[in-house]
Structures are given as C-alpha cells and as structure tokens.
Amino acid sequence: MLNAFEQIRKDFLGSIEGVKSLENLEILETAYLGRKGVIAGAMREFTELGAEERKERGVTANAVKTEVE
C-alpha cells in the first residue's frame, strides 16, 4: 500500500503539469481529494489492516494527501 500512495503522488504530479485552467485544476482536485477520489479509495483499504500497520501507512497517506492539497 505504501507503493500505492507513492504511485498516486507520482500520477498527481504528472497530471498537474498538464493543467492549463482553473477549471481543470478543480477537476483534478476532486478526482484526487474528493469523497470518491483516488486517495479516499486507497484509504478505505485501511479497514483491513491491523492497528500498527494502519498507523504506519496512515503517516504516508497523510503526507501524500497534504502534498496534493
């Protein structure tokens, strides 16, 4: 899962380079940060993890989410 969040980060950084308007930026923001966005979907998988593993992966997930914001 750590690799999943690193991949999300790379995909986002690649996508943001192609943004030419505020409207496209808002669409990209919703796609990654929205309730049904990429990051939320990856975080839903945390329910299957133990408490320690969830904590470790949560740190990485929050770092990626903050960078995307």
N, C-alpha and C positions, 0 to 999 in steps of 0.2 A: 504494500500500500504506500510505503514511502516513495517508491518509484512512481506510483500513480500521481502523487501530488507534485513531484518534480516534473513529470510529463505535462501536467496541467499548467504548471508555471511556464514551461517552455512553449507550449501551444499558445498561451495567452500573450507572451512576449512577441511571438511571431505574428499573431493576429493583430496586435495593436499597431504594428508597423504599417499595416495596410489601411488604417483608419484615416479617412480623409475629411470626415464631417462629424459634427457633434451628434447627429442622429445615429450614425454608425457606431460611435463610441458608446452611446446609451444602449444600443442593441447588444454590443459586446459585453457591456457591464451586466445586463440582465442575463445573458447566456452563461456567464461565469458566477455571478453573485446572487442571482435570483433564487426564489424558493425552490424552483425546479432546475436550478442551474447545475453546472458541472461540479462545482465544489460541494454544494449541498448533497448531490447524488453520491459523491465519493465519501462524504462524512456519514451518510446513512449506513454504510457498511461497518461503522464503528460498533454498532449494537452487537455484532457477532464476536467482538474481541473481549478479552479479559480486562480488568481494571488497569493493570500496569501497562499493558500493550496499548490500550486506548489512550492513556496519558502520554506515552511516548509519541505516538502517531499524531495526537492532537496538537502537540507543540509544532510539528512540521506543517500540519494542516493550517493552523492559525498563522504561521509565518507566511505561507503561500497566499492565504486569503488577504492578509494585510498588504502584501506586496501588490496584489491585484487591485485592491481598493485604492 
